[in-house]
Amino acid sequence: MKKILLLSDTHGHMDNTILKYARKADEVWHAGDIGSLSVTDALSEKSRLLAVYGNIDNHIIQKEFPLHQRFRCEEVDVWITHIGGYPGRYSPAVREEINRSPPQLFISGHSHILKVMNDKKLGLLHMNPGACGKYGFHKLRTMLRFIIDGKDIAELEVIELGNR
């Protein structure tokens, strides 16, 4: 069993509340637009970190993290990318691959819009944790927390961090 903290779109922002949740997680997954390596440095001090770079991330961050992460967590095939879209509106950059070889859990950021939905056609769960940074059009800063136990994704919780 793994406790996962999922966040995105920090845009260089980190605070003690985010780090408090990171300490309680087995793994922290960052879905891009990191903004500064100080963000990922702080997170990786608290928990195992998996991250991808986003469209605002500079060449230094792009050297440190990939555009896509596809891996297994317990028995779940996970794919994280920054600009991925969502069921029915996948990004052209991932559409062919996601249709050919869908993961069980597809995670993206970018939109700053919290979204969790099933893709019944492809048999996958899509998550976008919204944005936990202070830059962007979102009003409420959010993250997601959940457990992966074997092949099950359970105890999904929205964490609200207050207004940006």
N, C-alpha and C positions, 0 to 999 in steps of 0.2 A: 504494500500500500504506500502511495506517495501523496503527500499534500502539496498542491500546486498553487502558486500565486501567479496570476496572469495580468500583465499590465502592458501599456503601450503609450506612445506619444508623450513621453516625459519632456521632450524639448529642452533638456538640460536641467530640469527641476528635480530635486530630491528633497524629501523632508523626513522628519522623525516618525511620522505616522506610517508612511510607506515602509520605512525600515522596520518598524514594529511588526508589521504583517510579514515582511520578508524573513524575519527571525523565526517565525512560527512555521515557515514552509520548508519542505524538503528540497523543493526546486522553485526557482523564480524564472518565468518565461517572459521575455520582453519582445513585443511584436513590432519593434522599430520606431524610428524617429526618436532616437536616444538623446541626441543633442550634444552630449559631452561624455567623455570616458569617465568623468568623475561619478556619473550616475551608475554606470555598470560596475565601477570599482567599489562603490558603496554597497551595491546589491550583492556582489560576489563575496564580500566580507561576511555577509549574514547567511548566505545559502548558496547552493549550487545554482549557477546562472546559465541559461541558454538564451541567446538573443539573435536577432537579425537586424540588419541596418535598414533604414527607411530613406525616403526621398530627400529629407533635409540633412541627412548625416554626411559629414565630410569624408575625405579620402582616408583619414586616420581611423575613423570608426569603421569604414568599409574594409580596411585591412584587418581589423580585429574580428569582425563578425561577417557572416555570409548574408546573401540576399534571401536565401531559403534555408530552413532547417527541416529535414525530414528524418525522423527517428522513431524508435519504439520507447514508450514509457509503460512499464509492466507489459501488458499484452496489447496495448493500443498503438496503432500506427498514427503518428502525429505529424502534421505539416504546418510549419509557421512561416509566414511571409508578411511583408508589410502591406503591399497593395495587392489584395487578393479578391476583393469583392465578396459576394455572399450568394447563397443559393438562388439560382435564376438570373444572377447578374455577376458571374465571375469575371474577373479581369481577363482581357485577351492574353496576357502574359502567362496565365496559369490554366486557362480554360481547357486546352487540349490535354494536358497532363492530368488534370483533375478528373476529366471524363474517362481517360484511358486507365488510370490507376488511382481511384479515389482513396484518400486516407480515411480513417474512422473519425478523426478529429482534425478539422481544418481551421486554423487560426490566422486572422489578419488584424491589422490596425488601420491606420491612415484616416478613416472617416471621422474619428472622434465621436462616433455614435455607438453606444453600447448595444450589442445585438447578439442574441443566442437563438439559433434556429436550426431545425432539422432539415436536411435535404433528403426527402423521402426517395427521390429518383436515384440518387447515388448512395444512399444509405450512410450518410455521414452527419456529424454534428458540427455546426459552424459556430465559432465564438469570436467576437470582437469585444475586447474589454472597455471600449471607449477610450478616454484619455485621462491620465492622472497628472499631467503637467498643467501649467498655468497659461500656456500659449494656445490660441485657437478660438474657434467660435463656440465650443461647448460651454455650457453654464455650470454643470455639475461634474466634478472630477470623480472618475470611477475606476475600479479594478474588479477582477473576478478571482474567486477562490473556490477550489474544488478538490476532490480526491479521485485518484485513479487507483483502483484496486483490481488487479488482474485485467479483465477486459471491460470492467465497469467504470463509468464516469459518474460520480455521485456527489451529493452534498454541495451542489453548485450554489454559490452565494455571491451576490453583488455587494461590493464594498463601496460605500459612498464616502468620499473624502472632503466633501463640502464644496462650496462654490469656488470657481477659479479666481 
